[in-house]
Amino acid sequence: MWYLFCEQTTEDRFKQNFKVIFSFLYCLRFQHIYSLTGKNIVNNFERGICVKIFVLHGSMFGHTEVLGNAIADGAKQVDGCEVIYKSVEEVEPDELKDAVGIIWGSSGIFGEPNPKMATFFSKLGQLWFTGALQGKVGGVFATTSTQHGGVENICRALQTPMQHHGMVLVSNAGPVNADRAQYGNPYGATAVIPVETSQEAPMNKPNDTEMQIAREYGKLVATAALKLHQ
Ligand SMILES: Cc1cc2nc3c(=O)[nH]c(=O)nc-3n(C[C@H](O)[C@H](O)[C@H](O)COP(=O)(O)O)c2cc1C
């Protein structure tokens, strides 16, 4: 072996090294698409794909914020999506220009979105005028304290501004099963959270199934946004 090595000229050795390096780089090129098992081994972020999903809550006392958190968690599961979770009071309308998907939610006040949401909507005139949100993917979420307290109506009311802005709405599709029959909502992610019995009582939260459906919805909207973007 050593003899063979010594026999090689510098030019031979250079050629051989070049072949090895070239083969290595060639393999790397394909590694970006498939591993040997045929599975994608390079994630979207590594391939430079990163779209922004905004999840915005208009929560008065924290209940809707908890539900929104589950939606944001679900959206974060989608490879290639960066999720920004904020209150509608914290977000500057211009920030939404960067979004590919926007999911906003509110609690219900007598069957309508609460004043925080109304104030937020009133700031979106410039975005509408310039068509800045057109084509972005949208979803909604809502909470009330009673089963027939208007939670579906709030979802519908939250969708209307999205339609004015020319956004593409994602319904809350999922498996047809008992959980969704009881806690699902075709218009968005929702939770019916009973009012606390006293001011000292810990805050009531969405139940596990409502949280799970919210996570699934966040994932669904983010996936749709990513696909539409590509
Ligand atoms: C002024 C007011 C009106 C409300 N109206 C309704 C209602 O019509 N139906 C209902 O089920 N809950 C109603 N609620 C309860 C809230 O929608 C519910 O507690 C919600 O989960 C609060 O969420 P938040 O803490 O994120 O604001 C009302 C609450 C307030 C303060």
The ligand as an SDF file (V2000), in Angstrom:
LIG
                    3D

 31 33  0  0  0  0  0  0  0  0999 V2000
  -69.6580   42.3780   29.7060 C   0  0  0  0  0  0  0  0  0  0  0  0
  -69.5460   40.9230   29.4230 C   0  0  0  0  0  0  0  0  0  0  0  0
  -70.4400   40.3140   28.5970 C   0  0  0  0  0  0  0  0  0  0  0  0
  -70.3690   38.9370   28.3380 C   0  0  0  0  0  0  0  0  0  0  0  0
  -71.2790   38.3870   27.5100 N   0  0  0  0  0  0  0  0  0  0  0  0
  -71.2820   37.0530   27.3790 C   0  0  0  0  0  0  0  0  0  0  0  0
  -72.2980   36.4210   26.5950 C   0  0  0  0  0  0  0  0  0  0  0  0
  -73.1500   37.0660   26.0080 O   0  0  0  0  0  0  0  0  0  0  0  0
  -72.2790   35.0730   26.5250 N   0  0  0  0  0  0  0  0  0  0  0  0
  -71.3650   34.2990   27.1860 C   0  0  0  0  0  0  0  0  0  0  0  0
  -71.4320   33.0920   27.1290 O   0  0  0  0  0  0  0  0  0  0  0  0
  -70.3540   34.8820   27.8800 N   0  0  0  0  0  0  0  0  0  0  0  0
  -70.3190   36.2240   27.9950 C   0  0  0  0  0  0  0  0  0  0  0  0
  -69.3160   36.8110   28.7210 N   0  0  0  0  0  0  0  0  0  0  0  0
  -68.2530   35.9670   29.2850 C   0  0  0  0  0  0  0  0  0  0  0  0
  -66.9620   35.9990   28.4880 C   0  0  0  0  0  0  0  0  0  0  0  0
  -67.1930   35.9000   27.1050 O   0  0  0  0  0  0  0  0  0  0  0  0
  -66.0890   34.8320   28.9200 C   0  0  0  0  0  0  0  0  0  0  0  0
  -65.8800   34.8970   30.2940 O   0  0  0  0  0  0  0  0  0  0  0  0
  -64.7620   34.7940   28.1840 C   0  0  0  0  0  0  0  0  0  0  0  0
  -64.1920   33.5120   28.3060 O   0  0  0  0  0  0  0  0  0  0  0  0
  -63.7690   35.7910   28.7240 C   0  0  0  0  0  0  0  0  0  0  0  0
  -62.5690   35.6570   28.0240 O   0  0  0  0  0  0  0  0  0  0  0  0
  -61.3360   36.6600   28.2450 P   0  0  0  0  0  0  0  0  0  0  0  0
  -60.9180   36.5330   29.6650 O   0  0  0  0  0  0  0  0  0  0  0  0
  -60.3050   36.1910   27.3160 O   0  0  0  0  0  0  0  0  0  0  0  0
  -61.8210   38.0370   27.8960 O   0  0  0  0  0  0  0  0  0  0  0  0
  -69.3670   38.1690   28.9520 C   0  0  0  0  0  0  0  0  0  0  0  0
  -68.4240   38.7900   29.7710 C   0  0  0  0  0  0  0  0  0  0  0  0
  -68.5110   40.1500   30.0040 C   0  0  0  0  0  0  0  0  0  0  0  0
  -67.4790   40.7790   30.9060 C   0  0  0  0  0  0  0  0  0  0  0  0
  1  2  1  0
  2  3  1  0
  2 30  2  0
  3  4  2  0
  4  5  1  0
  4 28  1  0
  5  6  2  0
  6  7  1  0
  6 13  1  0
  7  8  2  0
  7  9  1  0
  9 10  1  0
 10 11  2  0
 10 12  1  0
 12 13  2  0
 13 14  1  0
 14 15  1  0
 14 28  1  0
 15 16  1  0
 16 17  1  0
 16 18  1  0
 18 19  1  0
 18 20  1  0
 20 21  1  0
 20 22  1  0
 22 23  1  0
 23 24  1  0
 24 25  2  0
 24 26  1  0
 24 27  1  0
 28 29  2  0
 29 30  1  0
 30 31  1  0
M  END
$$$$
